[in-house]
Amino acid sequence: MMAPGHQVVGFSFGVAAVTLLPALPFLPERPLEMIVFFMFVLFGALVPDIDTPRSRLGQKFWRILITLFTIALGVYLFAPALFDTYREPLKTFVMLLLPILLMIRGHRKMTHSLFFLLFLVGYSYFVQWLIGLPWYYFGGLVTGAASHLFADFITKRGIPLFYPFSKKHWSFFVTFKTGSMVEKIVTFVLIIMNVWYLLLAL
């Protein structure tokens, strides 16, 4: 799916989660928490495509990453004392970023597998222990990532569900081509359904 379609599917997953599974501990309870939750859902819906610089999130991620490493190299060469001053924040940043970089193996590989979802859940527990962020941040992120895998699962190319143990791509028995008219229709129908639900909920 294309980025807009992924975000619409992600939003639909978020709505389904807060509607059908409201008692789960990683879901929000207050209005502001709900807004933050859905922001993380929309972000998580794009995260698996971080493995390609051609995606909307991938372009920004790699551009920012290259900029940060360039700045870090400049500081290391011309102001090395700053590394000692900000050693702990830098250590935390590298600890958070390195596992994600290690997951990137090419488009629709590691980040489009069930292993990636399990990794994201475990990683969420680690970050929550390290920083203490509320659980609905991670609930939104994992919900969005799961929606991305589902959306690509119903496309013709499918996804390598069991990567790295198997490179075989799996797909639903009814599929459509990425960027096709069918995808646009599915996205439009989901938008209508989400708007209708939100109007009923108000």
DAHUDA-V231296 format. One record per residue. N is the residue number from 0. RES is the residue in three letters. PHI is phi as a letter, one per 20 degrees, with the letter a starting at -180 (999 if undefined). OMEGA is omega in whole degrees, -180 to 180 (* if undefined). Layout:
[[N & RES & PHI & OMEGA] [N & RES & PHI & OMEGA]]
This chain:
[[0 & MET & 999 & 175] [1 & MET & e & -175] [2 & ALA & g & 180] [3 & PRO & g & 179] [4 & GLY & f & 179] [5 & HIS & f & -178] [6 & GLN & f & 177] [7 & VAL & f & 177] [8 & VAL & f & 178] [9 & GLY & f & 179] [10 & PHE & f & 179] [11 & SER & f & 176] [12 & PHE & f & 179] [13 & GLY & f & 178] [14 & VAL & f & 179] [15 & ALA & f & -178] [16 & ALA & f & -177] [17 & VAL & f & -180] [18 & THR & e & -173] [19 & LEU & e & -176] [20 & LEU & c & -173] [21 & PRO & f & -176] [22 & ALA & e & -178] [23 & LEU & f & -173] [24 & PRO & f & -177] [25 & PHE & e & 180] [26 & LEU & e & -178] [27 & PRO & f & 180] [28 & GLU & d & -176] [29 & ARG & d & -178] [30 & PRO & g & 180] [31 & LEU & f & 177] [32 & GLU & f & 179] [33 & MET & f & 179] [34 & ILE & f & 179] [35 & VAL & f & 178] [36 & PHE & g & -178] [37 & PHE & f & 174] [38 & MET & f & 178] [39 & PHE & f & 175] [40 & VAL & f & -179] [41 & LEU & f & 177] [42 & PHE & f & -180] [43 & GLY & f & 180] [44 & ALA & f & 178] [45 & LEU & d & -173] [46 & VAL & g & -179] [47 & PRO & g & 179] [48 & ASP & e & 175] [49 & ILE & f & -179] [50 & ASP & f & 177] [51 & THR & c & 179] [52 & PRO & f & 180] [53 & ARG & e & 180] [54 & SER & e & -179] [55 & ARG & f & 179] [56 & LEU & f & -179] [57 & GLY & f & 179] [58 & GLN & g & -178] [59 & LYS & f & -178] [60 & PHE & f & -177] [61 & TRP & f & 178] [62 & ARG & f & 179] [63 & ILE & f & -178] [64 & LEU & f & 179] [65 & ILE & f & 178] [66 & THR & f & -180] [67 & LEU & f & 180] [68 & PHE & f & 176] [69 & THR & f & 178] [70 & ILE & f & 180] [71 & ALA & f & 179] [72 & LEU & f & 179] [73 & GLY & f & 179] [74 & VAL & f & -180] [75 & TYR & f & -177] [76 & LEU & e & -170] [77 & PHE & d & 179] [78 & ALA & b & -175] [79 & PRO & f & -180] [80 & ALA & f & 180] [81 & LEU & f & 179] [82 & PHE & f & 178] [83 & ASP & f & -179] [84 & THR & f & -175] [85 & TYR & d & -177] [86 & ARG & g & -177] [87 & GLU & f & 176] [88 & PRO & g & 179] [89 & LEU & f & 178] [90 & LYS & f & 179] [91 & THR & f & -180] [92 & PHE & f & -180] [93 & VAL & f & 179] [94 & MET & f & -180] [95 & LEU & f & -174] [96 & LEU & e & -173] [97 & LEU & g & 180] [98 & PRO & f & 179] [99 & ILE & f & 179] [100 & LEU & f & 180] [101 & LEU & f & -180] [102 & MET & f & -174] [103 & ILE & e & -177] [104 & ARG & c & -172] [105 & GLY & p & -173] [106 & HIS & f & -179] [107 & ARG & l & 174] [108 & LYS & c & -174] [109 & MET & g & -175] [110 & THR & f & 178] [111 & HIS & d & -178] [112 & SER & c & 176] [113 & LEU & f & 178] [114 & PHE & g & 179] [115 & PHE & f & 178] [116 & LEU & f & 177] [117 & LEU & f & 177] [118 & PHE & f & -178] [119 & LEU & f & 178] [120 & VAL & f & 179] [121 & GLY & f & 179] [122 & TYR & f & 178] [123 & SER & f & 177] [124 & TYR & f & -179] [125 & PHE & f & -179] [126 & VAL & f & 179] [127 & GLN & f & 177] [128 & TRP & f & -176] [129 & LEU & f & -173] [130 & ILE & d & 179] [131 & GLY & n & 178] [132 & LEU & f & 177] [133 & PRO & g & -175] [134 & TRP & f & -177] [135 & TYR & f & 172] [136 & TYR & g & -176] [137 & PHE & f & 176] [138 & GLY & f & 178] [139 & GLY & f & -179] [140 & LEU & f & -179] [141 & VAL & f & 177] [142 & THR & f & 179] [143 & GLY & f & 180] [144 & ALA & f & 179] [145 & ALA & f & 179] [146 & SER & f & 179] [147 & HIS & f & 179] [148 & LEU & f & 179] [149 & PHE & f & -178] [150 & ALA & f & 178] [151 & ASP & f & 178] [152 & PHE & f & -179] [153 & ILE & e & 173] [154 & THR & e & -175] [155 & LYS & f & -178] [156 & ARG & f & -180] [157 & GLY & m & -179] [158 & ILE & c & 177] [159 & PRO & e & -173] [160 & LEU & g & -172] [161 & PHE & d & 175] [162 & TYR & f & 9] [163 & PRO & e & -179] [164 & PHE & f & 177] [165 & SER & b & -180] [166 & LYS & e & -179] [167 & LYS & f & 177] [168 & HIS & e & 178] [169 & TRP & d & 178] [170 & SER & b & 179] [171 & PHE & f & -178] [172 & PHE & f & 173] [173 & VAL & d & -175] [174 & THR & c & 174] [175 & PHE & b & -178] [176 & LYS & e & 178] [177 & THR & g & 179] [178 & GLY & n & -178] [179 & SER & f & 178] [180 & MET & f & 179] [181 & VAL & f & 178] [182 & GLU & f & -180] [183 & LYS & f & 179] [184 & ILE & f & 179] [185 & VAL & g & 179] [186 & THR & f & -179] [187 & PHE & f & 180] [188 & VAL & f & 179] [189 & LEU & f & 177] [190 & ILE & f & 179] [191 & ILE & f & -179] [192 & MET & f & 179] [193 & ASN & f & 178] [194 & VAL & f & 180] [195 & TRP & f & 179] [196 & TYR & f & -178] [197 & LEU & f & 178] [198 & LEU & f & 178] [199 & LEU & f & -177] [200 & ALA & f & -178] [201 & LEU & f & *]]
